[in-house]
């Protein structure tokens, strides 16, 4: 009786091994399956002209370089370049941030000319524009897009006498 049980378990083990072998041969290898599903790596986009958006506040300066559609190519800020506290709002910090973002856009995407859009009243407005110009990127236009408060719309409710 014990011999029959041993033979059954051996037979079951042989069947399981056979099923495993057929599954291995039918299924593709793990590495092959991964290679088949991977997409081809996209190259960096080459953009001849783009836009530079400079947001200059009293506390920080943020530079974003985009293509003509507004899709970001590179970005940098004073805080991202190691400046902390009140030093982030300085003109020097804005210059360093603009140089870093401009170098990345020029090197990786071949940017040659830009339209500059400046928002805010911080100290980094002019120095960021000069830094972009100093990299050899041609500036086609400079536009100030700082929002201007106008008092808002008439409030809801009755007019007060």
Protein Blocks (a to p, Z undefined) as FASTA:
>chain_A
ZZmmmmmmmmmmmmmmmmmmmmmmmpccfklmmmmmpccdddddddfbdcddddddfkbc
cdddddfkopafbdcdfklnopahjllmpmklmmmmmmmmmmmmmmmnopabdcdddedj
bfklmmmmmmmmmnopacfbdcdfbdcdehiaadeddddZZ
